[in-house]
Amino acid sequence: MDTSNTPINQAEVELYSHDVDFYVWTKTDAAGTFNIQCAPAASDYVLSVMPPSTASYVPFNGAGLAIDDSQTENQMIQKNIVLKTASYINGYIYKTDATTPVINAQIFVYSENHNYSSNGSSNEDGFYQINNIPIGSDYEITVKTDSYAKAIKIDQSTGTSVDFILESAGTISGKIIEEDGSLLADVLVQIKSETANFTSIGRTDSKGHFSVSDLQRYLNSGYEITDYLVTIFPDNYAEQSQGQKRVGEFVTFVCKKAELTGIITDSLGNPIPDGVVVGIRIYKNQTQGGYVTKTLADRTSQFTLNALLRDTEYQLSVLVLYSKIEESEQWIDPNGFGASERSDAGVYMAGSHIEVRLKGTWDE
């Protein structure tokens, strides 16, 4: 029935359980009733009701419906379902000339307030209509095609017509190189705009070049998007970002080695003995948290921490395994000595070489 207690005739009803591999489909009668028999016991039933195509109601989906053994033996479970009155959003999708329709554009609508989404496509006239959606005014409408930039409009209301004029897809391209000019391949590149509520990704090719397309040039208000943030995530280098970019710009990133090295001994200056494992962790200089990366000391007691940021302050901690040293976890103080508390840790920068001398001896 609907919210006025009027029976809904010819609504499609589906009951499904994955656990017992059960599926049944039926329709309501003129009294709005339906009857499903011989459903086996299960606790993962999904009950769905789709209103008839001639009626404007929000579909119902109920998950986690349980039927136990006692209910399957000559007993009836009554499930009353009320379908809420629904509405629609429609409009036209045009090419850049604002006249030529775009056929088979994919349209997605989403309401956060209702936690509801639906989709459809444009016809030969560029027209779309998404029916049977909850009444609301917070809908985000997204249009996607193969040849044009993705378009988004937010805070749209049901019962209205929302048209789109699509732009040709724009690109931001660039290259990523090492400090010596060598090109970096297969680096993840992310391009994001807060004002356009848009994110896209790409990767560099074998020559270190990237080109991320499907970018909007203008906001729906007509203003140009100028806040694209380009971020790269190269292996063994710190991530980098360049902001305030526009469609059509070429961006170059230079990845510089920023590392911190050191050597570790015990309080007597003895190197790490065979069988003892020493891990080094590096954190940003703060009172807690801020973990960045870790490494192990090698057979010569030396270590290297890569992918650090220049002009950033760090703190180091050491974890000793398979040793009798009294304190297996120590922070490194400003003079390179082991300390018990993080509050005593020193501050170090990329490019430093630290001669670490821990408290205690390996066989203590």
N, C-alpha and C positions, 0 to 999 in steps of 0.2 A: 504494500500500500504506500501512498504518498503521505506527506505531512498533514494532509486533511483527512486521512483515513479512507481515501478513495482507493478501491482495489485497482491494481495495475495488471491488465490482461496481456498475455503474450510476451511477458518478460522472460528472457533466457536465463536458466538457472544451471550452474555447473557445480558439481561436488567432486573433489579430487584428493587422493591421498598418495603420496609417493611411497610411504612405508609399505603399504599393502597393494600397491599398483592397482588402485581402484579409480575409475572415472565414470561419471554418469552425467547425462545432459537431459534437461526437460524444459518445459515452458509452463508458466502460470496459466490458470484458467480465468474465466470471466470474474470469478470471485477473488482473484489474486492469490489463489492457493496453489501449492505444488506438493507432490508426494514422491519421495525417493525411497525405494525399498531395498532390502538385502545388502545394506552397507556393512562391511566387516568392521570389527573393532580396530580403532587406530586413534592416535592422538595428534595427528598432523594434518587433519582435513582442512582444505581451503574451500570455502563456499563463496561463489561469485554470482552476482546478479547483474545482467545487462538489460537496461530498459529497451523496449521496442523502438525501432528507428523513428517512429512517428511521434515519440514522446520525449520531453526534455527533462530527464532526471540524471542525477549523478550515479554512475555504476557503483555497486557495493562489492567490496572484497573483504572477507573475514578469514583470517588465518588462525591456526591453532585450535580448531574445533575438535573436541574429543568425543568419541563414541566408544563406550566400554562394553564388555561382554554382556552385562546385565541388560543393557539397553538394546541389544541386538535380538533379544528373544521376546517376540510378541509385544514389544513396547514401542511407543511412538515418541520421538523427540520433536517438540514444537519449536520452530525458530521463526519469530516474527521479524520481518525486515522492513524498515521504512526508508524509502528512497527520497533523498532531498531534491528539491527543485534545482534544476541546472540552468546554465546559460551557454553562451558561445563567444568566440572571438573569430572574426573573419577579416579579410582584406585582400589586397592585390600586391603582387610582387612584380616590380618592373626592373628593366635594365637601366643603365646609367642615363639613357635618353628620356627616362620617365614616361615612356610611351609603350615600348616593346615589352610584352609579358615574358616572365621567366617561367618556363614549364618545368615541372617536377622538382621544384625547390622543396627542401625538407624544412618543415616548420615545427618547432618544439615550444611548448608552453609549460610554465612551471609556477606554482604558487607555494611560497614558503609557509604562509599562514595555514593553508589547507594540506600541506605536504602532498601535493597532487601534481602529476605531470601527465601530459598527453602529447600526441604529435599527429601530423598530417602532411599533405603535400599540395602543391599548387597545380591547377589543371591547365588546359591549353590556353585559357584566357589569363593565366597568372593568378587566378582566384583561389583562395583557400578558406576553409571554415572548420574550426575545431569545435565540435559539439559536446554536449553532456559534461561540462566542466563546472565545478563549484563556483557559485557567485562570489566574486572578489574583485579587489582593485590593486593587487600587488603582483600581477602576473609578469613574468619575464618571458619575452617572446624572442626566440632565436631562429634565424634563417640561415641555412647552410646550402651551398651549391658547389659544384666542381670548378666553376669558372669565375666566381666572384668572391669578394671578401665576406667573411661571416658578419652578419648584422644582428644587433641586439637592441631591443627596446625594453625598458623596465617600468614597473609601476603602471601597468596597463589594466584597464577594467574590462570585465565581461560585458557582453551586450554592445560592444563597440566595434568599429571597423578600423583596423590598424594596417596601413599600407607601408610598403618598403620600396625604396629606390636603391638598388645595389650598386656598389662601386666595383670597378675592376680590382682584382686582388693586387695589393701593393707588397713590396718586399723591403726588407733591410738585409743587407749583405755585408760581408767582411772577411777578414782572414785572421788566423791565430798563428803566431810564430814564437819561437824561442828567442832568447836574448842574442844568440849567435846568428839568427836569421833562418834557422831550420823551421820547416813547416810542421804543424801538429795536426795529425789526422784523427778522425773519429772522436772529436771533442763535442760533448753535449752543449748545445746553445739554447738558452731560454730567452724569449722576448715577451715582455709583460707590460700592459698599460693599466693603471688603476682607473683612470677616467673612463676608459672604454670597457672596463671589466673584461679584459681579454688576455689570454696567455697562449703562446704557441712555442713549439720547440723544433730544433733541427740539429744536424751534426755537420762537422767539417768533412770535406772529401779528402782524397789522398793527397791533395795539394794544400791542405789547410784552409780551404775556402768554405764559407757557408752562405746560404741564401734562404731566409725564412720568408715564405710568402703567406698569402691569405690574411694580410694585415689591412685593417681599416685605415683610411687616411683622415676621415672626418667623423666627428661626433654627429649624432642626430640633430643637434642644435646648429650644425653647420661649421662649428669651430674645428680647426685642424688639431689632430692629436699630436702633441709634442712631448709626451711624457713616457715614450717607450723606454723601458729599461732592458738592456742587453746584458745577460749574465752568462759566463762560461764556467764549465766545471772540468778542467783538465786533470788528468791523472798525474800525481806527483808534483803538482803545482797548486798554489792557492787559487780559489775561485776569484774571479774578477767581475766587476760590473761597470758599465758606462750608461748613464742616464740622459734624459731629456733628448731623446732621439726621435726623428721623424721618418716616415716612409720615404724610401729612396736613398737614405744615407748609407755610407760605407764605413764600417767600423773596424779598426785594427787593434788587436790585443797583442801585447808582448809579454810572454810568460818568463819571469825571471826566477832563477833559483834562489829560494830563501830558505836556508836550512840552519840548523843548530847542531853542532857536533860536540863530542866530549869523550872522556875516558874515565872509567870507574875503577877505583881500588878500595880496599878496606882501610881501617884506621892506621895500619902499619905500612900502607903503600903497596900491598900485595895485589897483583892482578886477579881477575876472576879465575878460580881453579876449574879444572875439568869437572863436569857434572853439575855445576851450579848455573842456574839460569837467572839472568837479571833483565827485567823489563823496565823501560823508561816511559813514563807518561808525561805529556805536556798539556798544560791548562792555560787559559787566559788568566791574566792577573786580576783575580777577584776573590772575594771571601769564600765562595763556595761554587761548585759547578764549573762550567766553562771548559770541559774536556775538549781537546782538539784532536790529538792522535797519539799513537804509541809505537814503540819499536823495541827490539831486543839488542843488547850488547853482543858484539861478535866475539870470536875466539881470542882476539887481542885486547878485549875489554873496552873496545871503542864502540861508539854509537853515532848515528846520524838521524835527525828528525827532519823530514821533508815537508813540502807543501805548507810552509808557514807564511805569514804576512809580514812584510817589512813594516817597520815603525809600530809594531805591536808588542806589548809587554807580556811575557809568559812566566809561568812557574813550572817547576819540574818535581816529579815524585819518582821514587825508585821502589820496585818490588823485587825481593830476592827469594828465589825458590831453591829447595834442595840444599840448604845451608844451615849451619847452626848459629848464624849471626843472631844476636839477641833481638834486634828490631828488624823484622823482615820488610816493613814498609817505612820509608823515610822520605821527607821532603828535603830539597837542597837549599841551603841558606845562601846569603849573598856572597859568602867566601868559598862556596863549593863543598861545604861540609854537610853531613847528614843531620837532619833535625826531626824532632818528633811531631811537631805541629805545623799545620799549613800557615798559621800566623807568623811563623819564623822563616817561611820560604823567601828566597831571594827573587829578584826580578831580572829576567834575561831577555835578550832580543835575538832575532834571527841574525846569523853571522857570527854569533859568539861561539867560542870553544871553551868548554867547562872541564876542569880537572876535578872530578868528584871524588871525595874521600868520605866513605860512609862511617857511621859510628859502629864500633865493634869490629871483630875479625871474622873471616869466613868460617873458621872452625871453632869459634868461641862457644 
